[in-house]
């Protein structure tokens, strides 16, 4: 274990690894990346890997568009593999109120230069032979959307950061944060202390635990996300458009000759990571197949395949949700030298390339280059939620990720 670094990053998932890469690329800093598990082994490889370009604000569209460019050029830039498919997507409204939302999405997408158009349910069925038009009110085609292999992002960025000189330490817990005069001075690990003036909390589901080592409270909730990968199905080719059904919060994309699908359930399960113990691994997270069965039944008129396709894999991760649906990115207002890269709100993997670069700029130059105040931890100043209130707000953001009314 080294005894000093310019920046120590706690958590080697997609956000931590991407930030490590851009810190070494942009600033040539001495970066140490720590993870209490294997690199990129927790929630990141268990995500859906779907990129939704049409977000709820122009700043998010700007960031995800930048992330798309980085996904396209990932291998050329980092030297690491990343398999992706530019399939586009179909966003489906089954209620008139959600059709109105699609019209707003269309206007915002056109204003920001996205490839978007409203199409008929019959046209949507022609684009995707597994989709049935019954009960569909409106469909928005989004040509810019894509999907990628989620297992390759964190490991790819970590490998590229290591090639740039970053020190990578897997299976290494952070035991404490050394503080003097309200400033970060180092971190303690089982193998010794690392002197540093900057710590990034990118610990994913464990973000609150790491922040708690410095007596910092960050209002986010570790939330269970489950999905199924089906067996191969005739006609389930890789370039079929992804499908998102707004009110049911069900999504589906091609995967390995079958489909990957899941749901943002209305009453998600939350986790207290402290109570799970130090040996907990996300692969051991308890799953509930009944949640997926209920979701498949809810969209049976549109996607009957979800009730008949046999599962090949049933997996889950623990993304972090915030009360306002925005990421938590940037410096803590309570402790100099302490930064956050968390609060993924079930969209952290796809936008990680852009956020990692912005956070690196924030640390190197003192500013991210664009206004990211909507993500800044300082936005929580003066706001307090009970755990019950925080979970209720986070559950609403989770269920309404697709903008359903």
Protein Blocks (a to p, Z undefined) as FASTA:
>chain_A
ZZbdfbdcehjafklmmmmmmmmmmnopacddddfbdehilmmmmmnoiacfbdcbfklm
mmmmmmmmmmmmmmmmnopacddddebpadddfbfklmmmmmmmmmmmmmnopacddddf
klmmmmmmkbcfehpabdcddfkbccddfklmmmmmmmmmmmnopacdehiacfbdcdee
hiafbdcdfkbccddfbdcdfehjmmmmmmmmnopacdddddddddddddddehiafklc
cdddfklopacddeehiacdddddfbdcdddfklnojkbcfklpccdfklmmmmmmmmmm
mmmmlmmpccfbdcdddddddfkopacedjdfkbghiacdehkooplmmmmmmmmmmmmm
mmmnopahiacklmpmklmgoiacdfklmmmmmmmmmmmmnopZZ
